[in-house]
Amino acid sequence: MLGMLRKRLNPSVLLLALTGITLSHHDVQADESAKVSFKQKIAPILVDQCIGCHNEKKSEGTYSMATFEQLVKGSDRGPAVEPSKPEESILSKMLHGTEEPTMPFETDPLVASDIALIDQWIREGAHFDGNDPAVPIRNLVLDVAPSKAEYRQPPPLAALAYRPDGKALAASGYHEITFWNPADGQLLSRLSTRVERIHSLAWTPDGARLLYAGGTPGRLGEVVLVNETTRDEAKVLFQSNDMVLSAIFRPNGSHVAAGGTDRLFRIWETETGKEISAIENHADWVLGLAYTPDGNKLLSASRDRSVKVWDQERQEALVTFSKHTDAATGVACSPDGTLACSVGNDRIIRIWKIDGSAEQVREIGGHADVIHKVLWARTKPLLITAGGDKRIIAWNPTDGSVVREFAGSTDVVYSLALSSDESRLAAGSYDGQIRIYNVDSGELLISFLAVPSPATAATSTSNKP
């Protein structure tokens, strides 16, 4: 609950807050339209600063802020909010540090402007302007799109995804997804996201929907489906108190699978958003997921050094591969569905049988640092890996030989994406560069910085690219 967000306040309100002077009720009289919006102003502060420690699963001091009802109700000490009376509200007194335990506990206080805004909201009557006070406060902030980011430095590119028609490339940004023309590197559009970091991007086979997953560390995690035609019909499949690290579609697009820091992976129906399973069998974060081509089995790679194969219909583990000596960061499946390839912090590419034996059939070395990403081409005999040594390498999965290298990267490579026809490879690195290669020749076709310029930022919209 670190006070990092700074809200714009009326200068007189901010000055009074900083000098410790309390406004009287008459000093803040205003009509309803001028009152502080809980949904627009207060909920984002609570989500970013408070709910990580005061939620439905973790209620520090027996106080949950998961919903508006719980926020106001308080704990076993009594109501936390006394409408129109911030000086009598336990929430306000703990934020000011005048009542124990102080909030946040044993860490830096909220910035004065955030505390002043909460006081003002309480003084104005602590009104709720959402539709349902029993709905999680996290859900309220989904409707509050952050302003377009202005980048002081390029964002690390943790995720890339080609739209199936090959005419747009989605890339992770800061509180947004950016869309680029892969032919010329021109910005097409931007889509704001509540989560700070996007860790995974995927399209339905028809390109009608974009799936993204990510989070704000220790505060918020999301899995969201976006209608590509309208962009305003977002379906939130899941929210948590920490990051979601991987999300994929079943090959036919019927289901979504995702996993993250809670050690679980979950599966939803794409059309209905209904969760059909939530499985906890890993001892640490789920870092990577892959389906077999027929969609019947799901592979999960974890920081616990294991990779598991699951039967989607029976919802049970079929086999565990445990040859990795450090975190398994990614996994891919062969086109015929008989073999898996997993990579990780041990810098080794391991190919093994998906059947009950989980027998390792090949071990490939060649990277000098962590391997962050692995792809197994569907139509070509190629494995493609990339990682911390700044190298992107195509391998022959049959004998482990190097087919070619994709040169040009000058920083850690975090993400790879193949076009649907597998003629183009996109690579994203820590320095914000996107490089597009010819898969068959290895030629670098174009390189560009995935940062919207001030000019494009002013004119770009969230319409379909």
C-alpha positions in Angstrom: 0.0 0.0 0.0 2.6 2.5 -1.1 1.5 6.0 -1.8 2.6 6.4 -5.4 -0.4 7.8 -7.1 -0.7 11.6 -7.2 -4.1 13.1 -7.9 -4.8 16.7 -9.1 -6.5 18.7 -6.4 -7.8 22.2 -6.1 -4.7 24.1 -5.0 -6.4 25.4 -1.8 -7.5 21.9 -0.8 -4.0 20.6 -1.4 -2.4 23.5 0.5 -4.7 22.9 3.5 -4.0 19.2 3.5 -0.2 19.8 3.5 -0.4 22.3 6.3 -2.6 20.1 8.4 -5.6 22.6 8.4 -9.0 20.9 8.3 -11.7 22.3 6.0 -15.1 22.8 7.6 -18.2 21.4 6.0 -19.2 24.7 4.7 -15.9 25.2 2.9 -16.6 22.3 0.5 -20.3 22.8 -0.2 -20.9 22.0 -3.9 -23.6 20.6 -6.1 -23.8 16.9 -6.8 -21.9 17.2 -10.1 -18.9 18.8 -8.4 -18.6 16.1 -5.7 -15.7 13.7 -5.6 -16.6 10.6 -7.6 -15.9 7.4 -5.7 -15.7 5.4 -8.9 -13.5 7.9 -10.7 -11.2 9.1 -7.9 -11.4 7.0 -4.8 -11.7 3.5 -6.1 -8.4 3.8 -8.1 -6.5 4.8 -5.0 -7.9 1.9 -3.0 -7.2 -0.6 -5.7 -3.6 0.6 -6.2 -2.7 1.3 -2.6 -5.0 -0.6 -0.2 -6.9 -3.6 -1.5 -3.8 -5.7 -1.9 -3.8 -6.1 1.9 -7.5 -5.7 2.6 -9.4 -8.0 0.3 -11.7 -11.0 0.3 -8.7 -13.4 0.8 -6.4 -11.3 2.9 -8.0 -8.9 5.5 -5.3 -7.2 7.5 -6.8 -6.2 10.9 -10.0 -8.0 9.9 -10.8 -5.1 7.5 -11.7 -5.9 4.0 -12.1 -3.2 1.3 -13.1 -5.6 -1.4 -16.5 -4.0 -1.9 -17.9 -0.6 -1.1 -20.2 -2.2 1.5 -17.2 -3.7 3.3 -15.2 -0.6 3.0 -17.8 1.5 4.8 -18.7 -1.3 7.3 -15.2 -1.5 8.6 -14.0 -4.2 10.9 -14.8 -5.6 14.4 -13.9 -2.1 15.6 -16.9 -0.6 14.0 -17.8 1.4 10.9 -14.7 2.7 9.0 -16.5 5.6 7.4 -18.8 8.2 9.0 -20.4 10.1 6.2 -19.7 13.9 6.4 -17.3 13.3 9.3 -13.7 12.5 8.2 -12.5 13.5 11.7 -14.6 10.7 13.2 -14.0 8.1 10.5 -11.6 5.3 11.5 -10.4 5.1 7.8 -9.3 8.7 7.7 -7.7 8.6 11.2 -5.6 5.6 10.3 -4.5 7.2 7.0 -3.5 10.3 8.9 -1.6 8.2 11.4 -3.6 9.5 14.4 -5.1 6.1 15.3 -3.5 2.7 15.5 -2.8 0.7 13.5 -1.8 3.3 10.9 -2.5 2.6 7.3 -0.5 1.5 5.4 1.1 -0.6 8.1 4.8 -0.4 8.6 5.5 1.4 5.3 5.3 4.8 3.7 2.0 6.7 4.1 -0.1 7.7 1.2 0.8 11.0 -0.4 -1.0 14.0 1.2 -3.1 14.7 -1.9 -4.6 11.2 -1.9 -5.5 11.4 1.8 -7.0 14.9 1.3 -9.1 13.5 -1.6 -10.4 10.7 0.6 -11.2 13.2 3.4 -13.0 15.4 0.9 -15.1 12.5 -0.4 -16.1 11.5 3.2 -16.9 15.2 4.0 -19.2 15.4 1.0 -21.2 12.5 2.3 -19.1 9.4 1.2 -21.5 8.9 -1.8 -21.3 5.8 -4.0 -21.7 6.5 -7.7 -21.4 2.9 -8.9 -24.3 0.6 -9.8 -23.9 -2.0 -7.0 -22.1 -1.5 -3.7 -21.7 -5.2 -3.4 -19.6 -5.5 -6.6 -15.8 -5.7 -6.1 -14.2 -2.3 -6.1 -11.6 -3.7 -8.6 -14.5 -4.1 -11.1 -15.4 -0.4 -10.8 -12.0 0.8 -12.0 -12.3 -1.2 -15.2 -14.6 1.5 -16.5 -12.0 4.2 -15.7 -9.5 4.2 -18.6 -6.2 5.7 -17.7 -5.0 8.5 -19.9 -2.6 7.7 -22.7 0.9 7.1 -21.4 3.7 9.5 -22.2 6.8 7.5 -22.1 10.0 8.8 -20.5 11.7 5.5 -21.6 10.7 2.6 -23.8 8.6 -0.1 -22.2 10.1 -3.7 -22.1 8.1 -5.7 -24.6 6.9 -8.7 -22.6 4.2 -9.7 -25.2 3.6 -9.5 -29.0 0.9 -11.0 -31.1 0.2 -10.9 -34.9 -3.4 -10.5 -35.8 -4.4 -13.5 -38.0 -4.6 -11.3 -41.2 -1.0 -10.2 -40.6 -1.9 -6.5 -40.9 -1.5 -5.6 -37.3 0.9 -6.5 -34.5 -0.2 -6.0 -30.9 2.5 -5.1 -28.4 2.6 -4.6 -24.6 3.0 -1.1 -23.3 2.6 0.7 -20.0 -1.1 0.7 -19.0 -1.9 0.0 -22.7 -1.6 -2.2 -25.7 -0.2 -0.6 -28.9 -1.0 -1.8 -32.4 1.5 -1.4 -35.2 1.7 -2.0 -38.9 4.4 -4.7 -39.2 5.1 -3.7 -42.8 6.3 -0.2 -42.0 6.4 0.2 -38.3 3.6 2.8 -38.2 1.4 3.2 -35.1 -2.2 2.1 -35.9 -3.9 2.6 -32.5 -3.7 2.3 -28.7 -5.9 0.5 -26.2 -5.8 1.6 -22.6 -5.7 -1.1 -19.9 -6.2 -0.9 -16.2 -3.2 -3.2 -15.5 0.2 -1.7 -15.6 2.0 -4.5 -17.4 0.8 -6.7 -20.2 2.4 -10.2 -20.0 0.4 -12.1 -22.6 -1.4 -11.3 -25.8 -3.4 -13.6 -28.2 -6.0 -13.4 -30.9 -8.9 -15.7 -31.7 -8.3 -17.6 -34.9 -10.7 -15.3 -36.8 -9.1 -12.2 -35.3 -12.4 -11.0 -33.8 -11.2 -10.9 -30.2 -8.0 -10.0 -28.5 -7.0 -11.7 -25.2 -4.7 -9.9 -22.8 -3.4 -10.7 -19.4 -1.1 -8.9 -17.0 -1.1 -7.0 -13.8 0.2 -4.4 -11.4 2.7 -6.2 -9.1 1.1 -7.1 -5.7 -2.1 -5.1 -6.5 -4.0 -6.3 -9.5 -4.1 -9.1 -12.1 -6.5 -9.4 -15.0 -7.5 -11.6 -17.9 -9.6 -9.7 -20.4 -11.2 -10.3 -23.8 -11.7 -7.4 -26.1 -14.1 -7.2 -29.0 -11.8 -6.2 -31.9 -14.6 -4.5 -33.8 -15.8 -2.1 -31.2 -13.0 -2.2 -28.6 -15.5 -1.1 -25.9 -17.0 -4.5 -25.3 -14.4 -5.8 -22.9 -15.2 -9.0 -21.0 -13.3 -9.4 -17.8 -12.7 -13.2 -17.3 -10.7 -12.9 -14.1 -9.3 -10.5 -11.5 -6.8 -11.2 -8.8 -4.5 -9.4 -6.3 -1.4 -10.1 -8.3 -0.1 -10.6 -11.8 -1.4 -13.0 -14.4 1.7 -14.1 -16.5 0.3 -16.2 -19.3 -3.0 -16.6 -21.2 -3.8 -18.5 -24.4 -6.7 -19.6 -26.5 -7.5 -23.2 -27.1 -6.6 -23.8 -30.8 -10.3 -23.6 -31.9 -10.8 -20.5 -29.8 -13.5 -22.1 -27.6 -11.7 -21.7 -24.3 -9.1 -19.5 -22.6 -6.5 -20.7 -20.2 -4.4 -18.5 -17.9 -2.0 -18.8 -15.1 0.1 -16.6 -12.8 1.5 -15.8 -9.4 -1.3 -17.5 -7.5 0.1 -20.9 -8.7 -3.2 -21.8 -10.3 -4.2 -22.0 -13.9 -7.8 -21.5 -14.9 -9.9 -22.3 -17.9 -13.0 -20.3 -19.1 -15.4 -20.7 -21.9 -14.7 -17.9 -24.4 -18.3 -17.2 -25.3 -19.9 -17.2 -21.9 -16.9 -16.3 -19.8 -17.8 -19.2 -17.4 -14.9 -20.6 -15.4 -14.8 -24.3 -15.8 -11.8 -25.1 -13.8 -9.2 -23.6 -11.4 -6.4 -26.0 -10.7 -3.6 -25.6 -8.2 -1.0 -28.3 -8.7 2.2 -26.2 -9.1 4.2 -25.1 -6.1 5.2 -21.8 -7.6 4.2 -19.3 -10.3 2.8 -20.5 -13.6 5.0 -18.8 -16.2 4.0 -20.4 -19.5 1.1 -22.4 -21.2 0.6 -24.3 -24.4 -2.1 -26.4 -25.9 -1.6 -29.5 -28.0 -2.8 -29.0 -31.6 -6.0 -30.9 -30.9 -6.8 -28.8 -27.9 -7.3 -31.8 -25.6 -4.2 -31.3 -23.5 -2.8 -28.2 -21.8 0.9 -27.9 -20.8 1.9 -25.6 -17.9 5.5 -24.4 -17.1 6.3 -23.2 -13.6 8.9 -21.5 -11.5 8.8 -24.7 -9.4 11.0 -26.2 -12.2 8.3 -28.6 -13.5 6.2 -28.8 -16.6 2.8 -30.6 -16.4 0.5 -32.0 -19.0 -3.2 -31.8 -18.2 -6.3 -33.4 -19.7 -8.7 -30.5 -20.3 -11.8 -32.6 -20.3 -11.0 -34.7 -17.2 -9.2 -31.8 -15.5 -6.4 -34.0 -14.2 -2.6 -34.1 -14.5 -1.4 -36.8 -16.9 2.4 -36.4 -16.5 5.0 -34.2 -14.9 8.3 -33.4 -16.6 10.9 -32.5 -13.9 14.3 -32.4 -15.7 14.7 -28.6 -15.4 17.2 -27.5 -12.7 15.7 -24.0 -12.4 12.5 -22.2 -13.3 10.7 -23.4 -16.4 9.8 -20.2 -18.2 8.1 -21.5 -21.4 6.7 -24.5 -23.2 5.6 -25.3 -26.8 4.1 -28.4 -28.5 5.1 -30.2 -31.7 2.7 -30.0 -34.6 1.8 -33.7 -34.2 1.1 -33.3 -30.5 3.5 -36.0 -29.4 6.4 -33.9 -28.1 6.9 -30.9 -25.9 9.7 -28.4 -25.8 10.4 -26.5 -22.6 12.9 -23.9 -21.7 13.9 -21.9 -18.6 16.5 -20.4 -16.4 18.8 -23.4 -16.7 19.5 -22.2 -20.3 18.7 -25.7 -21.7 16.2 -26.5 -24.4 14.5 -29.8 -23.5 12.4 -31.9 -25.9 10.4 -34.7 -24.3 7.5 -37.0 -24.9 4.0 -35.9 -23.8 2.8 -39.4 -23.2 2.9 -41.0 -19.7 6.7 -41.5 -19.8 7.7 -37.9 -20.1 10.9 -39.2 -21.4 13.4 -36.6 -22.5 14.5 -37.3 -26.1 16.8 -34.3 -26.7 18.7 -31.7 -24.8 20.0 -28.6 -26.6 22.4 -26.1 -25.3 23.5 -22.9 -27.0 22.1 -20.0 -25.0 24.3 -18.2 -22.5 21.5 -16.8 -20.4 17.9 -17.4 -19.4 15.6 -18.5 -22.2 12.5 -16.4 -22.0 10.5 -17.7 -25.1 10.1 -20.7 -27.2 7.9 -21.2 -30.4 7.4 -24.5 -32.3 6.4 -23.7 -35.9 3.4 -25.6 -37.3 4.4 -25.8 -40.9 8.2 -25.8 -40.8 10.7 -28.0 -38.9 11.8 -25.1 -36.7 12.0 -24.4 -33.0 12.7 -20.7 -32.2 14.1 -19.5 -28.9 15.1 -16.2 -27.4 16.4 -14.9 -24.1 18.7 -13.0 -21.9 21.8 -13.4 -24.1 20.1 -11.2 -26.8 20.1 -14.1 -29.3 17.2 -15.4 -31.4 17.9 -18.9 -32.7 16.1 -21.2 -35.0 16.8 -24.9 -34.3 16.1 -28.2 -36.1 14.0 -30.1 -33.5 15.0 -33.4 -35.0 18.7 -33.2 -34.4 19.1 -30.0 -32.3 21.3 -28.3 -34.9 21.2 -24.5 -35.5 19.3 -23.6 -38.7 19.9 -19.9 -38.5 20.1 -16.9 -36.2 18.0 -13.8 -36.4 20.6 -11.0 -35.8 20.3 -7.5 -34.7 19.0 -7.6 -31.1 21.0 -5.4 -28.7 19.1 -6.2 -25.5 17.3 -9.0 -23.7 14.6 -10.5 -26.0 11.4 -11.2 -24.0 8.8 -11.9 -26.7 8.4 -13.6 -30.0 5.4 -13.9 -32.4 5.0 -15.7 -35.7 2.6 -14.5 -38.3 -0.2 -17.0 -39.1 1.4 -18.0 -42.4 4.8 -18.4 -40.5 6.6 -16.2 -43.0 7.4 -13.4 -40.5 8.8 -13.4 -37.0 8.4 -10.5 -34.6 10.8 -10.1 -31.7 10.4 -7.7 -28.8 13.2 -6.7 -26.4 13.8 -4.9 -23.1 14.7 -1.7 -24.9 11.3 -1.4 -26.6 12.5 -2.4 -30.0 10.4 -4.5 -32.3 12.3 -6.4 -35.1 10.5 -8.1 -37.9 12.4 -11.0 -39.7 11.9 -13.2 -42.8 11.5 -16.6 -41.2 13.0 -18.5 -44.1 16.1 -16.3 -44.7 16.6 -14.7 -41.3 16.8 -11.3 -42.9 15.9 -8.3 -40.7 13.1 -6.6 -42.6 12.3 -3.7 -40.3 13.2 -2.5 -36.8 11.3 0.2 -34.9 10.8 1.6 -31.4 7.4 0.7 -30.0 6.8 4.0 -28.3 4.0 6.3 -29.6 5.4 9.8 -30.4 3.7 12.9 -29.0 2.1 13.6 -32.4 0.7 10.1 -32.8 -0.4 10.1 -29.1 -2.5 13.1 -29.7 -4.3 11.7 -32.7 -4.4 8.0 -32.1 -7.7 6.4 -30.9 -8.8 3.0 -29.7 -10.6 2.2 -32.9 -10.0 -0.9 -34.9 -6.6 -0.7 -36.7 
